[in-house]
Structure formats: structure tokens, C-alpha cells
Amino acid sequence: MQPDFLIERLQNKDEKAFAKLYDLYSENILGVIMTIVKDQNIAEEVMQDVFVKVWNKAQTYNKSKGRFFTWLLNIARNSAIDRVRSKAFKNTSKNHDIETFAFFLQDDTDLDKASESIGIKKFVKKLKPMCIKLIQLLYFQGFSQKETSESLDIPLGTVKSRNRACLNTLRTSLED
């Protein structure tokens, strides 16, 4: 159940409601960010930025357009991807250690870790293999749709339509 009363209080700039929502969601949001930026300190910085954005943009949330967690997750994902693509991040990442390259060698355990961090592992595993791969690249590894298209060697339009279909399937299974 969505804490609608907390969200309404947040939209009215209630600091206690904000603190409660932070307590409810921060661990999951940090997990999602961590799967994209792969650095604990940077992930914590991004998470703080995300919650500052939530405080400042709470009025833009509309429950008729989706769940609060989904709105929050999109802010977190976009912020993490922005950080990874930033010039400052790239400059600090020029000298990599072996941990940075580990995900290139891993199999689908990335999906397991990432999906477990937000509690949807059992739902994602029920999807078709192509959907699992798309979700892994787009949402858990932070690939753009174009990068996913190149990685899977399929047209960009196919990535977009399959992504939409996969998310609809996932949404339906989550609602059931």
C-alpha cells in the first residue's frame, strides 16, 4: 500500500513526512543507484541529491500517473546515469582497478543482485530471456536505449518496443 498521507504531507513541505519516506525508501534507492555507479561514496552522494530533488519537486508527483516508488526510482535512475555520464565522473574513473571491470566478466548474477535490491527478483526471472536482458541493460546497468541496441545488435526501434512490452508484462505481474 502506498503511503498517500505521507506523500500529501511531503507535498506540503512536512519535514517529518519527508524523513519517514526517506527511511522507507532510501535503502532500496541506494541499491539501485549502486548497481549503476558501482561506488559506495558516489552512490550515497547521488542518493542525497535524489532526495533533495524529491523535496524540491514533490509537487510534480501525480499519483494518477503512477506509484510514488516508481516516480522516485526514475529520479534515482536518471540521476545515477547522469552522474556516470558526467565529465567529472569520467575523469575520476580514468585509472580503474579490477573491480571496475568485474561486471564485464559476470553472468546474469548482476541481474540477481540488482533486482533483489528492489525486491522484484522473482518477477523479473519470470520474463522471457530477451526481456530479462533488456531490463538488465537498461535499468540495472544504466545503458541508454541506443547503447542497448548496439550491445544486443538489434535496431533501436526494436529495443524501444520490446522494452515497452517487457515493462507492461512486468507491471501486470506486479499488479497480480
C-alpha positions, 0 to 999 in steps of 0.5 A, a space after each residue: 500500500 502506498 503511503 498517500 498521507 505521507 506523500 500529501 504531507 511531503 507535498 506540503 513541505 512536512 519535514 517529518 513526512 519527508 524523513 519517514 519516506 526517506 527511511 522507507 525508501 532510501 535503502 532500496 534507492 541506494 541499491 539501485 543507484 549502486 548497481 549503476 555507479 558501482 561506488 559506495 561514496 558516489 552512490 550515497 552522494 547521488 542518493 542525497 541529491 535524489 532526495 533533495 530533488 524529491 523535496 524540491 519537486 514533490 509537487 510534480 508527483 501525480 499519483 494518477 500517473 503512477 506509484 510514488 516508488 516508481 516516480 522516485 526510482 526514475 529520479 534515482 535512475 536518471 540521476 545515477 546515469 547522469 552522474 556516470 555520464 558526467 565529465 567529472 565522473 569520467 575523469 575520476 574513473 580514468 585509472 580503474 582497478 579490477 573491480 571496475 571491470 568485474 561486471 564485464 566478466 559476470 553472468 546474469 548474477 548482476 541481474 540477481 543482485 540488482 533486482 533483489 535490491 528492489 525486491 522484484 527478483 522473482 518477477 523479473 526471472 519470470 520474463 522471457 530471456 530477451 526481456 530479462 536482458 533488456 531490463 538488465 541493460 537498461 535499468 540495472 546497468 544504466 545503458 541508454 536505449 541506443 547503447 542497448 541496441 548496439 550491445 544486443 545488435 538489434 535496431 533501436 526501434 526494436 529495443 524501444 518496443 520490446 522494452 515497452 512490452 517487457 515493462 507492461 508484462 512486468 507491471 501486470 505481474 506486479 499488479 497480480 
